[in-house]
Amino acid sequence: MKTAWNIRREGRAWTAEEAFERWQRTPERLEMIEGKLLFDDDERLMLLGLLLENVGVDAAVKLGDPAVWREAVAELT
């Protein structure tokens, strides 16, 4: 099932309609396998999407080097 993300610049709480569906997508537990969280990239991307909806993009881009973010965005076009 594909998630229709609603990721914004500012974080947000999930609506009543979204909350249960989002909660079902959270991992049962966090585990580390060979130095990475969770089992595979699909699980990692799901968790990242959930977190980005809650904290927002503005908070996320402050975590790394701005040049890396700009380079990644430039490659989208």
C-alpha positions in Angstrom: 0.0 0.0 0.0 1.5 3.4 -1.1 1.3 6.2 1.4 0.1 9.7 0.3 2.5 11.7 2.3 1.6 15.2 3.4 5.0 16.5 4.3 5.2 20.2 4.8 7.9 22.7 5.8 6.6 22.8 9.4 5.7 19.7 11.3 2.1 18.8 12.0 0.0 16.4 14.0 -1.9 13.8 12.1 -5.6 14.2 11.7 -8.0 11.7 13.2 -8.5 10.2 9.8 -4.7 9.8 9.3 -3.6 8.8 12.8 -4.6 5.1 12.9 -3.3 4.4 9.4 0.0 6.1 10.2 0.3 4.3 13.5 -0.1 0.9 11.7 2.9 1.8 9.5 5.3 2.3 12.4 7.7 -0.5 13.1 6.9 -2.9 15.9 10.3 -2.1 17.4 13.5 -0.4 16.4 16.2 -2.8 15.6 19.7 -2.5 14.2 21.0 -4.8 11.5 24.6 -4.4 10.3 24.8 -0.9 11.6 21.5 0.3 10.0 18.1 0.8 11.7 15.3 -1.5 10.6 15.5 -4.4 8.0 15.5 -2.6 4.7 15.3 0.8 2.9 11.5 0.4 2.5 11.1 0.3 6.3 13.6 3.2 6.7 11.8 5.4 4.2 8.4 4.6 5.8 9.8 5.7 9.2 11.4 8.8 7.7 8.1 9.8 6.0 6.3 9.5 9.3 8.8 11.6 11.1 9.0 14.2 8.4 5.2 14.7 8.6 5.5 15.3 12.3 8.7 17.5 12.4 8.6 19.1 9.0 11.2 19.7 6.4 12.6 22.9 7.9 13.8 20.9 11.0 15.2 18.1 8.9 17.4 20.2 6.7 19.0 21.7 9.7 20.5 18.3 10.6 23.0 18.2 7.8 25.3 20.2 5.6 23.2 22.7 3.5 25.4 22.0 0.5 24.4 18.3 0.5 20.7 19.2 0.7 21.1 21.7 -2.2 23.0 19.1 -4.3 20.3 16.5 -3.7 17.5 18.9 -4.7 19.4 20.0 -7.8 19.5 16.5 -9.0 15.7 16.2 -8.8 15.2 18.6 -11.7 
